[in-house]
Amino acid sequence: MTKHAQAGDSSKHEHDQTSPGGQWLLDNFQTHDFFFASPTQQYRGWSADGVLSAYQAVDSVMVQSLFDQAAQRGMEDPLMFGLVPFDASTNASLAIPLQWEAADIPHDLGATAANSGARPAITKREPVPAPEQYGDMVRKALALFAQGELKKVVLSRAMDIELDSPLDYTRLLPDLLKRNAHGYTFAVPIWANGANAAPSGVMVGASPELLVRRNGDRIYVNPLAGSIGRNSDPEKDQSLKEGLACSEKDLREHGYVVADIVRILREYCDDLDVPSGPSVIGTDTLWHLSTYITGRLRDPEVTALELSCALHPTPAICGHPTSVAFGHIQQLENFDRGYFAGLVGWQRANGDGEWALALRCALHTDGNRLRLYAGAGTVAGSDPDSEIRETATKMETFMRAIS
């Protein structure tokens, strides 16, 4: 693992374990610390040792200012963690912790076990909106499709829950990691109150979907769209997987997403490699249609976050045409998505980074209160009851990890 600190600081968080992939970086994890794990790397930051933060609509000047401040502090290799909201015109939360570490993913995914003892119980659940109201939203969308302009819209709902004891990240994050071994697990604070005050909340979750990874001039994009719940019976589960692979409705939904992403990537990339069709990948609860796209940046100065913002919001979490779908989401949904379906990730000063979509996640604002989120892509032919079930299934990853 690699330890990074402000110049002149003691490495008080240095671990004795130095072999790559030895353990999760979760020792003594506190509520407002930083964590992001991809399928190959993990990153941990400590908030108690100091944070450089910004809370405003994201732009290149804001990002550069943070890295300039880090350089003035003597940090040789600063790492920025961040959240960009679904509506990117509203405030992003970006922060550079003065102490951070990186390590490979452990070979043994159970290398850090959750704390022993009783798990918190869910004492209250309040859907936002109620499932039947969400079904009505889907029916309104179906009527819009009949008018011809809108082809797809992603409609979301939330669930406010209360626990009988405070959320314990040293238990929650290992559970999410085991359920999401091939995805992106994160806990990133929201610095709305400024670096010298406690964060206003934490976005925590286990997303299956990479938006952009940049390594030098190489970029990697992995949109998911079209999904179906899994079954515990292996034969039925295989049948569901095969059915998704040839589902006209889901292939059409996935096609909208890939076409729009490729259109934008061609403005930035040479040597774009786009598979002829999607593959099917699985999480613990869902099968997804997936297309893995690679390319080479025409301008190597374009950062991972800049390219992510150029793509965001994609039809995977908004709809198609994107601007039309975005407007209907504002009218149909009765709550603010905030950072749900936005961007979550990290970036170095040279522009390399990794930004996933903030999915299968919750906003943790109090010791025992959370808001869970889920959305489903609706196209002509969608069934409101199926969309209700899909959003409930998507919430299960987080719900199971809690209780």
Secondary structure, 3 states (H helix, E strand, C coil): CEEEECCCCCCCCCCCCCCCCCCCCCCCCCCCCEEEECCCEEEEEEEEEEEEEEEECCCHHHHHHHHHHHHHCCCCCCEEEEEECCCCCCCEEEEEEEEEEEEECCCCCCCCCCCCCCCCCEEEEEEECCHHHHHHHHHHHHHHHHCCCCCEEEEEEEEEEEECCCCCHHHHHHHHHHHCCCCEEEEEEECCCCCCCCCCEEEEEEECCEEEEEECCEEEECCEEEEEECCCCHHHHHHHHHHHHCCHHHHHHHHHHHHHHHHHHCCCEEEEECCCCCEEEECCCEEEEECCEEEEECCCCCCHHHHHHHHCCCCCCCEECHHHHHHHHHHHCCCCCCCCCCEEEEEECCCCEEEEECCCEEEEEECCEEEEEEEEEEECCCCHHHHHHHHHHHHHHHHHHHC
